Amino acid sequence: MKQKDFVIKAMVENGNLATFSQLYRLTDVSSWQTKTPFATIRRIVQTNKEFFKIQPGLWGLSEFKSEILSKLNIKEITRENEFTHSYFQGIIAQIGNLRNFYTYIPPQDKNRFFIDKKLHEVATTSEIYEFSYPKIIKIAKTIDAIWFNERKLPHSFFEVEHSTDFKNSLNKFYELQDFNATMFIVADKNRRAQFDSVINASIYESIANSVRFVDYDSIVKLYEKENLKVQVGI
C-alpha cells in the first residue's frame, strides 16, 4: 500500500471525512519511513485529487463528495459558503474541552451540527452558570461559545463573525467587560482590517485591549495542536 492508501483507509473508516486531528490518530503510519508522519498526512490530503476540502481542517473523499455535502447540508463548496457558523463553534468548544474548561453553547445553537455531532453533545454544560446579575446573564447566554474555569466563572468569550460588521458582538463584549475574561472575535483573516477599524472607534476604547482577533485557520491549527498534545501525552 502507498502512504496515500493508508490515509484513504483511515478516512473511509471515519465515515469518508475527517479532520487532520482524526487522521493523525487513525492513520496507520507504522510502516512509513518518515520522521514527520503528520506533515506527510497533510501533504497527501492537500495535494491529491482523491480528497476535497470541506472546511478549514476538515476534508472528505472526493468519491463521496455529493453524499458528504448532502449529509452536512452544504450545497456547494465556494470561497463564500465554505464557512459554517456551527463548525467553528464546535472547534472552539473542543479546544476548551481539551484544556479542561467547562464549555457552553447558547440554546439557539445547541441542535446545530459540528460535523456529525450536535453542538450540545460537544459542549460540557447545557445551562449557563449564574455568575452575575440576570441582566448580564441574559447577554452572556447569546455569546457563541464560552469557556468557564473550575470556579465556574467565565475565562473566555467567543463570537464567530462571518459577514456582519462586528458591532453586535462588540456591544455584547462591552457589557461583559467587567469580568476577568478574554474576549475573542473569530473571523476570516481577510476581515482583520475591518475589525481594526471598528474596534478603534472611541465607543470601544474601554474594551479594545481585551478583545482579540483570531482567524479561522489559526483556530483550526490550535485545535490540531491541542489534540496532538493529548495524543503524545503532554
VENQUIUR-V290916 format. One line per field, one symbol per residue. ss: DSSP state (H for helix, E for strand, L for the rest). phi: phi as a letter, one per 20 degrees, with the letter a starting at -180 (. if undefined). burial: 1 if it has 24 or more other ideal C-beta (glycine too) atoms within 12 Angstrom, else 0. A space follows every 50 residues. Layout:
# VENQUIUR-V290916
ss->???
phi->???
burial->???
This chain:
# VENQUIUR-V290916
ss->LLHHHHHHHHHHHLLLEEEHHHHHHHLLLLLLLLLLHHHHHHHHHHHLLL EEEEELLEEEEHHHHHHHHHHLLLLLLLLLLLLLHHHHHHHHHHHHHHLL LEEELLHHHLLLEELLEEHHHHLLELLLLLLLLHHHHHHHLLLLEEEELL LLLEEEEEEELLLLLLHHHHHHHHHLLLLLLEEEEEELHHHHHHHHHHHL LHHHLLLLLLEEEEEHHHHHHHHHHHHHHHHHLL
phi->.fggffffgffgfenmbaefgffgeeffdfefebecfffffffgffddff cceebgnccceggdgffffffemdfadcgedffcgfffgfgfffffffem efdccfgfdfefddldcfffeefececffeebfgfffgfffeffbcddef emdfebdccececfemfffffffgfdffefcedcddbfffegffggfffe fgfdgfdgedddecegffffffffffffgffene
burial->00110111011001011111111101101000000011011101100001 11111111111001100110010100100001111111111111111110 11111100110111111011011110011010000100111111111100 00111111111100010011111111101011111111001000100110 0001001101111111111101110111000000
